[in-house]
Amino acid sequence: MDTGRRRCYLKAKMKIKMGIDFLMTVLLFLLMSYQITGQELHEWFGTGMLVLFLLHNILNIRWYGSLFKGKYTLLRTMQTLINISVLISMLCLGFSGVVMSRHVFAGLPIQDRWQQREPCTWRHLIGDLC
């Protein structure tokens, strides 16, 4: 009985993870259609993407625990480097999005406004390598 309950929990967790991944994919396409959606929707979609990205990392927290276990092959090393690069890039994009916000986070007292171009350029460079 306990095994069945655990199996049901794991299935539900997997469905949640897949749903989050699907929503992130949809939001990625919506974020790339800035000319159609406009500034305000772009900010809301970006906020949703950041929240889903953080939730995705929380649900997959065991991956971080396995970083120091096992043997590192060339493939595993490359995958780990790409994943960590994407993590850093997304955190930079989220930060710059909050700082540059004109609608969603406009009420925050942030004086130092960063240029969003630099983190975006790094993200595109990393994306082109994959």
LOMIBA-730889 format. One record per residue (C-alpha): residue number from 1; z negated, x, y. Coordinates in nm, 3 decimals. Example, Ala and Ser with C-alpha at 12.3 -4.5 7.8 and 13.67 -1.06 7.14 Angstrom:
# LOMIBA-730889
@seq=1 | pz=-0.780 | px=1.230 | py=-0.450
@seq=2 | pz=-0.714 | px=1.367 | py=-0.106
This chain:
# LOMIBA-730889
@seq=1 | pz=0.000 | px=0.000 | py=0.000
@seq=2 | pz=-0.087 | px=0.279 | py=0.240
@seq=3 | pz=0.243 | px=0.454 | py=0.160
@seq=4 | pz=0.438 | px=0.136 | py=0.232
@seq=5 | pz=0.266 | px=0.093 | py=0.567
@seq=6 | pz=0.344 | px=0.454 | py=0.660
@seq=7 | pz=0.708 | px=0.411 | py=0.558
@seq=8 | pz=0.732 | px=0.099 | py=0.775
@seq=9 | pz=0.578 | px=0.291 | py=1.069
@seq=10 | pz=0.826 | px=0.576 | py=1.028
@seq=11 | pz=1.119 | px=0.332 | py=1.017
@seq=12 | pz=0.997 | px=0.163 | py=1.335
@seq=13 | pz=0.950 | px=0.501 | py=1.507
@seq=14 | pz=1.301 | px=0.608 | py=1.404
@seq=15 | pz=1.447 | px=0.285 | py=1.546
@seq=16 | pz=1.265 | px=0.348 | py=1.875
@seq=17 | pz=1.397 | px=0.706 | py=1.887
@seq=18 | pz=1.752 | px=0.588 | py=1.819
@seq=19 | pz=1.719 | px=0.318 | py=2.085
@seq=20 | pz=1.602 | px=0.574 | py=2.340
@seq=21 | pz=1.890 | px=0.807 | py=2.250
@seq=22 | pz=2.137 | px=0.519 | py=2.285
@seq=23 | pz=1.997 | px=0.419 | py=2.626
@seq=24 | pz=2.013 | px=0.781 | py=2.742
@seq=25 | pz=2.379 | px=0.795 | py=2.640
@seq=26 | pz=2.457 | px=0.476 | py=2.832
@seq=27 | pz=2.266 | px=0.602 | py=3.137
@seq=28 | pz=2.457 | px=0.931 | py=3.124
@seq=29 | pz=2.786 | px=0.743 | py=3.162
@seq=30 | pz=2.642 | px=0.529 | py=3.441
@seq=31 | pz=2.514 | px=0.838 | py=3.620
@seq=32 | pz=2.860 | px=0.994 | py=3.605
@seq=33 | pz=3.011 | px=0.686 | py=3.773
@seq=34 | pz=2.840 | px=0.755 | py=4.108
@seq=35 | pz=3.150 | px=0.653 | py=4.307
@seq=36 | pz=3.132 | px=0.306 | py=4.152
@seq=37 | pz=2.755 | px=0.248 | py=4.140
@seq=38 | pz=2.656 | px=0.404 | py=4.472
@seq=39 | pz=2.351 | px=0.601 | py=4.583
@seq=40 | pz=2.071 | px=0.352 | py=4.514
@seq=41 | pz=2.179 | px=0.260 | py=4.159
@seq=42 | pz=2.244 | px=0.628 | py=4.089
@seq=43 | pz=1.881 | px=0.702 | py=4.180
@seq=44 | pz=1.748 | px=0.419 | py=3.963
@seq=45 | pz=1.963 | px=0.529 | py=3.669
@seq=46 | pz=1.846 | px=0.888 | py=3.719
@seq=47 | pz=1.483 | px=0.777 | py=3.725
@seq=48 | pz=1.538 | px=0.583 | py=3.404
@seq=49 | pz=1.706 | px=0.885 | py=3.246
@seq=50 | pz=1.413 | px=1.110 | py=3.342
@seq=51 | pz=1.159 | px=0.865 | py=3.201
@seq=52 | pz=1.358 | px=0.828 | py=2.876
@seq=53 | pz=1.401 | px=1.206 | py=2.853
@seq=54 | pz=1.027 | px=1.261 | py=2.886
@seq=55 | pz=0.959 | px=0.985 | py=2.633
@seq=56 | pz=1.215 | px=1.141 | py=2.396
@seq=57 | pz=1.031 | px=1.473 | py=2.419
@seq=58 | pz=0.693 | px=1.308 | py=2.362
@seq=59 | pz=0.820 | px=1.127 | py=2.052
@seq=60 | pz=0.966 | px=1.454 | py=1.920
@seq=61 | pz=0.661 | px=1.667 | py=2.003
@seq=62 | pz=0.649 | px=1.805 | py=1.648
@seq=63 | pz=0.964 | px=2.006 | py=1.725
@seq=64 | pz=0.763 | px=2.220 | py=1.968
@seq=65 | pz=0.504 | px=2.287 | py=1.698
@seq=66 | pz=0.773 | px=2.413 | py=1.461
@seq=67 | pz=0.910 | px=2.667 | py=1.711
@seq=68 | pz=0.690 | px=2.946 | py=1.575
@seq=69 | pz=0.726 | px=2.856 | py=1.209
@seq=70 | pz=0.992 | px=2.970 | py=0.967
@seq=71 | pz=1.268 | px=3.225 | py=0.989
@seq=72 | pz=1.508 | px=3.233 | py=1.281
@seq=73 | pz=1.871 | px=3.254 | py=1.181
@seq=74 | pz=2.143 | px=3.301 | py=1.439
@seq=75 | pz=2.216 | px=2.925 | py=1.431
@seq=76 | pz=1.850 | px=2.828 | py=1.477
@seq=77 | pz=1.813 | px=3.080 | py=1.761
@seq=78 | pz=2.118 | px=2.939 | py=1.942
@seq=79 | pz=2.004 | px=2.578 | py=1.893
@seq=80 | pz=1.656 | px=2.662 | py=2.023
@seq=81 | pz=1.794 | px=2.843 | py=2.327
@seq=82 | pz=2.025 | px=2.551 | py=2.406
@seq=83 | pz=1.744 | px=2.297 | py=2.365
@seq=84 | pz=1.508 | px=2.493 | py=2.590
@seq=85 | pz=1.787 | px=2.540 | py=2.847
@seq=86 | pz=1.853 | px=2.164 | py=2.848
@seq=87 | pz=1.479 | px=2.098 | py=2.888
@seq=88 | pz=1.453 | px=2.331 | py=3.188
@seq=89 | pz=1.774 | px=2.193 | py=3.338
@seq=90 | pz=1.663 | px=1.830 | py=3.304
@seq=91 | pz=1.324 | px=1.905 | py=3.457
@seq=92 | pz=1.496 | px=2.078 | py=3.751
@seq=93 | pz=1.735 | px=1.784 | py=3.790
@seq=94 | pz=1.444 | px=1.539 | py=3.781
@seq=95 | pz=1.252 | px=1.737 | py=4.041
@seq=96 | pz=1.551 | px=1.774 | py=4.273
@seq=97 | pz=1.632 | px=1.404 | py=4.229
@seq=98 | pz=1.280 | px=1.304 | py=4.335
@seq=99 | pz=1.288 | px=1.543 | py=4.632
@seq=100 | pz=1.632 | px=1.425 | py=4.751
@seq=101 | pz=1.569 | px=1.055 | py=4.692
@seq=102 | pz=1.661 | px=0.821 | py=4.975
@seq=103 | pz=1.567 | px=0.497 | py=4.800
@seq=104 | pz=1.346 | px=0.516 | py=4.489
@seq=105 | pz=1.109 | px=0.793 | py=4.602
@seq=106 | pz=1.171 | px=0.768 | py=4.976
@seq=107 | pz=0.805 | px=0.691 | py=5.047
@seq=108 | pz=0.676 | px=1.017 | py=4.898
@seq=109 | pz=0.566 | px=1.268 | py=5.158
@seq=110 | pz=0.785 | px=1.555 | py=5.039
@seq=111 | pz=0.883 | px=1.785 | py=5.324
@seq=112 | pz=1.069 | px=2.062 | py=5.143
@seq=113 | pz=1.409 | px=1.918 | py=5.050
@seq=114 | pz=1.594 | px=2.114 | py=4.783
@seq=115 | pz=1.968 | px=2.125 | py=4.733
@seq=116 | pz=2.062 | px=1.927 | py=4.424
@seq=117 | pz=2.381 | px=2.129 | py=4.382
@seq=118 | pz=2.213 | px=2.437 | py=4.227
@seq=119 | pz=2.039 | px=2.268 | py=3.928
@seq=120 | pz=2.352 | px=2.061 | py=3.871
@seq=121 | pz=2.567 | px=2.372 | py=3.863
@seq=122 | pz=2.340 | px=2.534 | py=3.603
@seq=123 | pz=2.342 | px=2.217 | py=3.394
@seq=124 | pz=2.720 | px=2.207 | py=3.401
@seq=125 | pz=2.741 | px=2.576 | py=3.313
@seq=126 | pz=2.508 | px=2.526 | py=3.016
@seq=127 | pz=2.697 | px=2.213 | py=2.914
@seq=128 | pz=3.029 | px=2.400 | py=2.922
@seq=129 | pz=2.892 | px=2.659 | py=2.682
@seq=130 | pz=2.818 | px=2.397 | py=2.417
